[in-house]
Amino acid sequence: MSRTIPASTPLGDDFHVYDTTLRDGAQREGISYSVADKLAVARLLDSLGVGFIEGGWPGALPKDTEFFHRAAAGELDLQHAALVAFGSTRRAGTAAVDDPQVRALLDSGAPVVTLVAKADRRHIERALRTDPAENCAMVADTVRHLVGAGRRVFVDAEHFFDGYAHDPDTALRVLDAAVTAGADVAVLCDTNGGQLPLQLARTVEEVIARTGFRIGIHCQDDTSCAVANSVAAVQAGASHVQCTANGYGERAGNADLFAVLGNLATKLDMPVLPEGGLRETTRVAHALAEIANIGPDAHQAYVGQSAFAHKAGLHASAIKVDPELYNHIDPERVGNGMRVLVTEMAGRASLELKGAELGVDLAGSPDAITAAVRRVKELEARGWSFEAADASLELLLRREKAEADGTGQLPVPFELESYRVVLDHRSDGEVVAEATVKVHVTGQRVIATAEGNGPVNALDAALREALVPHLPWLGDVELADYKVRILADAAGTDAVTRVLVESRDGAEEWTTVGVHGNIVEASWLALCDALAYKAAARSAVGSSRAR
């Protein structure tokens, strides 16, 4: 006797949010979930509040079988979602009770089963090598058997839209066989992802009118319309929508769960998640991207880092008056935040807003704003970029404000007298860099030399050796990341180099930028800004930090 996983109570049953990240989403190229990964994904989706989580295909894939076994053993305590097992109908010429794949669905212990069934006559005849009558018998027999065993059943009508366009009667017979046998929902699948919103919505409306069945929607993204198609289907009457986290899936992917939820909740005012769930979407989206080992899409709707980022000065001017003028929703509704990007497009409003974000009040310093705008545009024209280097930008703003207000200079941790870097290519093939720095710190002249595996590493090591005895706090700062980009203004080795340095001290991380025709000097400028930022953070001037 198989154990059945307890079914949680979804958020009502009027509308289903159904996630298939662990099955359909796992078919994305480059994704390979371990069983532990699958359990972690399921917990995150449950914390969001989705109604159904499709865990995989037990009996067909060993990892999926193990996943359901561990879930049934108590490793998955779902609070919001019901766990779903996915599988196919019985084979032609075999009773459902005798089909091992159907038996595996029951053995999974999942309280809900989703069956995939062919709904396109061409697939029935060419892929299954049977006829529409037998195909409908396969659907009805399997559904009836599973329902009789106490399972709730959904049926995914595969290739439905293509099949309906080719032979609508055959496609509808499949739905009728499923629902008459006891299936709760007939899910119309745009398996090839070729539909457009208006034509898809017309089909959904027509199917509901002709059948009266509860209809669901499952869209692939081959025309980049999966989200639009899913929303259009819901507006046309579908009350069950299948999605994947971040749009993961085969080929171009599936309908993005977070975009669909964002649209339904904020545009159609549908209570698709429990109270507070919508605010968790950004957190969950990024956590799921980490598990999939795929970097979060910065430009993803609703949850992307750039979803509410504003670069143009015209935007910033309007946002200063009212943030809603250039944000289609309040970013906090989906757990995201608004950012103002500072580039050569920046105007006075952009810098004032960015200053407020960084804790630098420029509102009462018009001269500082004027000088900062001029300086930013000048530096950006020479290849500097402050979009990803908030620490360097904050230093620039604080320096301009201090000069305009006559309040003195920002604390400077040291003054450079000179530095030198040499490369030593030794007879054994080893290449070693050696750097010497001469600096003035706490009123003393200090000379230090260090070796490294490259000129920047050696320079960083020498600078630390010189400064740490006099500035103990520097011992907590470490270089976390280092990026180099060759700018295209000049060719070959004469090109200008931009360096981004990410530093951290255990409490925070910050990024600085340096630009020069010499890569070592560009790196030096970024390293100096990193230390200056830390020094400012230790002073009363730098009281607001968290990036």
N, C-alpha and C positions, 0 to 999 in steps of 0.2 A: 504494500500500500504506500503510495507516494505521499509525501507531506506537502500540503498546500501552504504557500507563503501567504500570511495574512494580508488582506487587501485593505489599504488605507482608504479613507473617504475623500475622494477628490473634491475640489471646490464646486459643490453642486454637480448636477449631471446635465444641465441645460447646454453647456458648452464644454468641449474637451480640448485641452492643450496636450498634445501627444508628442513626445520627444523620441526620435529614433537615432540619436547620436551614436549609441553603442552598436547599432546594426548598420543602418544605411550610411550614417556619418563615417563609420569606421572603414568604409569602402573608398575613402579618399586616398589618393596616392600619397604615400609618405606617413600615413598613420598606422600604427600597430600597437593596439592596447594590450597590456598584460591583464591578467585577471584582477590584480590589485588596482590597476588603472581603472578598469571598468567599475569596480566597487566605489572608487573615489569619485568618478564621474557621476554615478548614480546618486551618491550622497549630495553632491553639489546641486544637481538638477532638482532633487527633492527639497533641498533648502530653499531653492527659488520658488517652489510651489507648483510645479507642473502637475497635471493630473495623471499622466500615464508615462511610464518609462519603458521603452522597448529594449530589453536587455540583450537580445541576440537570438541566434538560431540553435537551440539545444538539439543535440543529436546529429547535427550536420557539422558543427565546429567544436572540437574538444574544449577550447577555452570558454566557449559559451556554455557548454554543458557544465563545466566546473563552476562558472560564475553563478548559474542558477542553483547548483548544489550548495555553494557557500552562502548564497542568499537565504536559502531554505534552512540552513543550519544556524541562522541567526546573525550573520555578519552584516546584514543590510536591514536596518530598522527604519523603514520608510515612514515618515510622518504625514506626508501629503499625497504621494503618488501611489498608484497601483502598478506593480511590475507586470510586464507583458512579455510573453514568449512569442517569437515569430517563427512561422514555418509554412510549408506548402500543404495543399490538399492531398488526399490519398492519391496513389497512382492509379492510372486507368486499369480496370480489370481486377482491382484489389479492394476488399472491404476495408473501411476505415479502422475497424477494430483490429485488423490484422496488419496494418501498415506500421512498420517500426518507427518511421518519422513522426507519425501521429502519436504513437505511444510515447515518444521522447518529449513531445509537447506536454503531455499529461504528467510525465515523470519530473518535469522541470519544477513542478509545484507552483508555477505562476498562476494567479487567479484569473488572468486575462490572456487570451490567445488571439493573435492576428494572423490570419491565413492569407496567403497570396494566391490569387486565382486569375487565370487568363480571361480577358474580356474582349480580345480582338480575335475575330474568326480566323484571320490569317495565322496568328500565333497558335491558336488551338489546333489547326490542321497541320501546320508545318513544324512547329516546335514540339507540341505534345503528341502529334501524330494520332489524333483522335477526332471525334466529331463534336459539334456543339451539345448534342444531347448527353453524351457521356461526360463531357466537361461539366455540365450542370449537375449531373448525378454525383460527380466527384466532389463538387462544392457542397451540395446538400447533405450527402452522407457524412462528410467530415465535420461540418458544422453541427449536425444533429448529434453526432457521437460526442463531440466536445461539450456541447451544452448539456447533454444527458449526464456527463461526468461532473457537472457543476461549474463549468468554466464559462466566463463571459467571452463572447466571440465578436471580433471585428473582421471584416473581409476587405482586403486591398484588391480592388479590381485593376489589375495591371494592364497598362496600355489602353486604359478606358477611352480616352478622348480620341485617339487614333482609330480605335475599334468602333466607337460610336459613329464617327464620320464615315467609316467604310460600310458598316452593317449595324445600324442602331438596334435592330430587333435582337440580334445575338448578344450584344453588349447588355441590353436590359434583361434578357433571360438569365444572365449570370447573376445580376443583382437580385432578381426575384428568387432565384434558387437559394441564395445566401440568406436573405431576410426571411423567407418563408420557413426555412429550416431553423431559424432562431438567432441569426446574427443581429446584433444591436445596431451596427453602423455599416453602411456600404461606402467604402472609401474610393473615390474616383482618382486614379493615379495618372498624372501626366509623366509617364515613365521616360519618354524620350525628351521631355523638356521643351517641346516645340510650340506650346500654346502661347497665345497673347491674351491679355486680360479680358478684353471685350468678348472675344469668341468663347473663351473658357467660361465666363460668367453666363453667357447665353445658354451654353450646354448645361451648366449646373441648374439654372432655373428650369430648363425644359425637363431635365431628368426628375427633379423634385415634383414638378407639375404632373408628369406622367406616372410616377410611381407612388408618391406620398411617403417614400422611405426617408429615414434619417441618413443624411449624406455627409461624408467627410471629404477632405481634399489632401492630396499629397503631390507636391510640385517639385520638379527638378529645375535647375537654373540655366539650361543650355541657351536660352535667349535672354538671360539676365532679367527674367520676369518672374522668378519663383515667388518672391515676396509679394509683388503686385498681384500675381495670379492667386495666391493664397488669400489675400485680403479681398480681392474681387469675388472669390468663391464664397467667402463668409458673408459678404454683402448680398450675394445672390441666394443665400439661404443655407449654406453648409454650416454645420454646428460641431464639427470635429476637424481640427487642423493639425497636420503632421509636419514637423520641422526638425532641423538638426542645429545644434549649437554652432554658432559662427558660420552657418551655411556649409559645414563639412559634408562631403559626399562624393560619389563617383563623378567623373568627368568635371563639369563646371560646378558641381555641388547641388545642394538642396536649398529649400527656403530657410533663411536664417531665422532661427527661433527668436533672437532678441529683436530683430527688426520687425518681425510679425507681431510679437507681443507689444512692442512699443507703439506700433500703428493701431492695433486693436484697442489698447488701453488709453492712449492719449488722443487718438483721432476719432475713434468710434465710441469712446467712453464705456468700453466693455470691461467688467470686473473679471479679467482672465486669470489673475493671480490672487493669492490670499493677501490680506492687509500687510503692507510693507514689502511684499515680494518684488514689486517693480523697482524699488530702490536698490535691490540686490543684483540687478541685471548686469551692470558693468563689472562688479566684482566677480560674479560667476563666469561671465564671458572670458575674462582674462585668466582666471584660474583654470578653466577648461582648456584654454590655449596652451597653458604651461604643461598640462598633463599630456596633451597631444604633441608636445614639442614643436609647436608652430607659433611663431611670433604673432602676437595680437595685431590685427589689422588697424593701423592708426586711423584710417579713414572709414571705418565701419560705422554705419548709421547707428545713432543712439549711444553706443558703448565705446566707440573708438576714441583714442586720445585726442584726435583732431576734430571730432564730431561737433564740438562747440568752440573751436579755435578760430580767432579772427585776426586777419593779417592786414587788410586794407584800412587805410586811415579813415576813409568814409564810414566804414563799419564802426570803427572805434568811436568816432564822433557821435554816432547815433546811440551806441551802447552806453556811452557816458550819460546820455539823457535817460534812456530806458533800455535795460538789457533785452527786453522782449522784442525790440524793434528788429534785431537781427538773429534772434534765437527762436526757432519754431516752437520749442517748449522750454520750460525751466530745466536745465541739465540735471539738477538735483533729483528730479522725479525718477530718473533712471540711474541714480547713483554716480553720475558723471559731474564734470565741472567745466565752467567756461574758462578759456585761456585767451589772452591777448598776445599775439606774436609781434615781435618788434623786428622789422627789416627796413630796407631802404624805402618801403612804402609807408613807413610809420609817420604819423603826424603828431601834433601836440596831444590830442586826445588819447592816442595809442600809448604814448609814453606815460601820461598821467595815470591811465588805468593800469598799465603794467607796473608802474611804481607802487601803486596802492596794493597790487597783488604781492609785490616783493617786500612790502613794509616800508617803502620810501614815499613819504607824503610830499608830492610835488605841487599840490593844489595851490599853495600859497607862495610858490616860487616860480613866477612866470619866466624870469631870466634863466633859471636853471633848466626849465623845459625847452626854451629856445636854444640854449647851448647844447643840451643833450640831443635834440632833434638834429641839429647841425652836425654834431660829432658822430652820431649813429649813421647818418647818410654818408658822411665822408668815409668812415671805416667800411661800411658795406660796399661802397664803390671800389674799395681796394681789396675786397675779397673776404672781409670779416663777416661772420654770420652769428647773430645773437639768438636765433630761434631755439637752438639746442644748448645755449650757454647762458643760462639765467644768472649764474654767479658773476660772470664777467659783465653782464649788463647791469646787475645791481651795483657793482663797484663803479661802473661808469656813471650811473645816476647819482650815487652818493657823492662821488667826486665833484660832479657838476653842481650839485646842491650845496655842498660845503663851500665851494668857491663862490657861488652866487650869493650865499647867505653870509659870507665872511666869517664862517665858524671854524676855519682852519682846515687842516688836512686830515684825511683818514689815517689811521695808524699804519705805518709801513714797517713790516717785521724786520727788514734788512735793506741795505743799499749795496748795489753791485759795484765793485771796482772793475773786475774783468773775469772772464772765464775762458777756458781753452779746452778743446776736445781733440784728441788724436786717436787714430786707429792703428793698431799694430797687427799686421798679418804675419804670423809666426811661421817658422819652417815646417811645423807639423800640420799646417793648414788651419789652425785655430785663429780666429779673429777676435781680438780683445780691444775694447774701447777704454780709454783712460781720460778722465776729466779733472781739471783743476779749477777751483773757484776761489776768488778773492772777494770777500764781502766785509762790510762793516755792520756789526750787530751789537746792540747794547753798549755802544761806545767803544767797541774794540774792533781791530782789524784781524780777520781770521782767514787763513789759507788752508784749504783742504783738498785732498786728491783721493779719487776712488776709481775702481775699475767696474765695468759692466759689460753685458753682452751686446750692447749697442751704445751709440753716442748719447741717446736720451736717458737710458738706464744709468749710464755712468755719471751723467750730469746730475741726475736726480740723487744718486747715492752720494756724490761729492757735496751737494748742497745740504743734504741732511747731516752729513758728518760735520759740516761747518756750523750748522745752526742748532742742532738738538741740544748740545751742552748749554746753550744760552737761552733757548726757547723750548723747554721740556715738552710743552703741549704739542709740538710738531711731531713728536714720537708717535702720537695717535693717528696721524694723517698718513694715508697710504694711497698710492695710485691704483685705482680700480680698473680703469680702462683707458685706452689710448687709440685714437683714430686719426688717420691721415688722409687728406684728400688733395689731389693735385688739381688746381684750378686751370681752366682751359684758356685763360687769356694769353698765355705764352706757350710756346712749343717745347717739348722735350725737357731737358734738364734745366732750362731757364724758367720753367713754369713756377708760378707762385704756389706755395704750400699752405694749406689750412690744417691746423691741428686742434683736435678736441681732446681735452684731458678730463677724465672723471675721477674725482677724489672722494674719499670717505674717511670717517673717523670713528665709526662704530655707532654714532648717533644719527648721522645724516650723510647724504651724498650731494655733491655739487659738481657742475660742469663749467669749465672755462675754455676759452678759445685764444689761439694765437695765429697770426698770419705773417708770413715773410717769404722772401725768395729763397731763404736758406731754411731747411727743415729743422736744423738744430735751434736756430733762433726762434722760429715759430713755436717750437716745443718749449723753449725757455720762457717765452712770453706767457704761454698758457700755464706753465708751472708756477711762475711768479704770481699770476692772478689767483691761482688756487690757494697759495699761502696767504696772500693779502685778504682773500675772502675769509679764511679761517681767523685771521687776526681781527678783522672787522667784527666777526661773529662773537669774539671774546670781549669786545668793547661795548659800551652802552649804545653806540650807534647801531650796531647790528643786533637788535633784540628780536627781530622777527625772521625766523628761518623755518623751512620744511620743504625741501624739494628732493 
